[in-house]
Amino acid sequence: MTASKTQRFIKRTALATLILSTAGLHISHAQAAPLKIGYSDWPGFVAWQIAIDKGWLKEAGVDASFQWFDYSASLDAFAAGKLDAVGATNGDMLVTGAGGTKGVMVLLTDYSSGNDMVIGTPAIKSIKDLAGKSVGVERGLVDHLLLVNALKKNGVAESSVKLVNGKTNELPQVLASGSVAAVAVWQPVANQTLKAVAGSHPLYTSADAPGLIYDGITVNPASLAAKRADWIKMGKVWDRVVKYINDPKTQPDAVRIMSGRVGVAPATYQHFLNGTHLLDLTANQKAMVKGKGFDSIYGSTYFVNQFNVTTGAYKQLLNADSFIDPNVVHGK
């Protein structure tokens, strides 16, 4: 080898070493970075505040940074690649995926058990009375799903009900105006609605359809692949959180922490918590088994997948199974 060739060889080798070294630094930095998780004002997500305040994440050996958002903003941040994971409903997980940002639900925090409601005026006695009437709802969102299920279960054709689209937080005023016979809303808007219209009452709630609306932690597949061990640890921390909330001895402290995060009185937050069925690891393992009913995250997700297509959220059914990883809650 000539001198000039030797020099070029040495330079190329040095450059290659530098590139590999730099790449290694980037990889090490990515692996060392904390898990970035978006959470928002829903009891199943707010419950993580207990683990944050008590230092349980560090005890479990997990470096995680929880970032507070309005719910829709958290989904936007996840879609933009700014988060490793986000607290979301299974339906919104699909919509986000259809938009180009795939996420995988690895842990179920809860299912709604009363916090979502179809509320009628005093003259409306049941869901069947809504045939031929107008109902206020924010189209395409989770309580539109609840309304569709309520109509189906009560034998009322969707076509017989006129939907009046409106922002959820504006629907109490819509019901009070007398322009609709009912509205479909979630807490805390549901309580506002009941106060706004004397004699108004729930016609159907998520407690009538347990498992229709699941909430959970949806993870970016790259983060799941790189840090599966951490996500497994997160599942164990969540199990500890649920047990702390459900234990009568520690529940008052749990409610104090959760209510403090959202700035409401503990007594009020207790009411919201009662409408949320939290799922520990054992319950997760049962719900992560494939099935067609709402007792399975798969059955629930198949239903909302069809709903999303029907309402135009996306055009074709997605491979719903690919959005769920049942192994993390089993420690695998």
Salt bridges, closest charged atoms under 4 A:
GLU59 OE1 - ARG240 NH1 2.98
GLU138 OE2 - LYS167 NZ 3.88
ASP239 OD2 - LYS243 NZ 2.94
ASP253 OD2 - LYS54 NZ 3.14
ASP253 OD1 - ARG256 NH2 2.61
ASP280 OD2 - LYS243 NZ 3.80
ASP321 OD2 - LYS290 NZ 2.74
ASP325 OD2 - ARG228 NH2 2.65
